[in-house]
């Protein structure tokens, strides 16, 4: 399954070229030509050949497909099967979609067009499944699904061990979607972390009805769900992580049995959590100095509001830019395809606190802005009526919040 059309592959290629003293070209073909020159040296061929193959596959899979489908601009490749490919796409209003497109040889084939239309009808009204629409009159017939939030793949590898509640949330959302599919006689067939979407309404499952060379199986779907969610806790250090790994290694016969096991595990986890909180409360009362310090840190976290304004932190060499906005109480930010940004993840609120992963992403974007298209970033900054001083002030505030959060967590867990 090809997933190389993301920033990670291009960053690896560019890093390899810079190490060899070559300025990375902007186009895929230019990068491939530069890698081919490096591969001519037998001593570096072993390291270069896998990247060269991945770049060549990206060129081949995207050949013949238009860059704009209807009102959506095609972005990175998400998956591919025997007759179609699924691409991330963005509309002018900032909405993110998944487009399933038939390959050029099958574009007008009536059998596969009926298969796409059947897929959209089958998914209509299924709870836990991302809504699908069929478009047969567009420039390229396709099925599209609204990707209303980041996927589990965007959260991996986890920078810190997630709570059991978060792991259970992904398991429950995936099981709800699989239950709806299995009750209608369908199987997912290719469940991966990218298919579990964290939306404002909870975790939903993206299903693009892939064409498989072998018949699917409900237990294989459950095993794939366990493997995908188990990546949040690769060492199975939590009860929910161990349950996910158990689904992956020996899946129950059906989604209903998995849901019952999940409910029992969550009940045991809640009991353990309550016992842990009671003990922590007792220790907290005995440690007056630690409690006072915690209170001081919490007060500092809420004492200074974030600077207001909308700033551009980084402009990539592709269409993606990293934007942060603050109204003085809530900070939002993340990568977008253009301005104005209609959907940005929440990084900080007074009630919920700081999202550490999102904060790191914004700080990393600001720190590495020089590797992107700096001239375009400066122009976008001016169009937002902002300055780099405003962006630096917001990043300093986020860095301070991250340090305070780290100190608070150390104190809480040491108790």
Protein Blocks (a to p, Z undefined) as FASTA:
>chain_A
ZZklcfklmmmmmmmmmmnopacdfbfklmmmmmmmmmmpmklmmmmmmmmmmmmmmmmm
mgoiafbehjaccdddfbdcfkbccdddddfkopacddddddfklmmgmklmmmmmmmmm
mmgopahiacddddfkbmbdcdddddfbdcfklmpccfbdcdfklmmmmmmmmmmmmmmm
mmnopafklacfklpccdfkbccdddehiacfbdcdfklmmmmmmmmmmmmmmnopafkl
mmmmmmmmmccfbfklmmmmmmmmmmmmmmmmmmmmmmmmmmmmmmmmlmmmmmmmmmmm
mmpccdeddddfbdcfblbdcddddehlaccddddfbdcdfbdcdfbdfklopafklmmm
mmmmmmmmmmmcfklmmmmmmmnopafklmmmmmmmmmmmmmmmmmmmmmmmmZZ
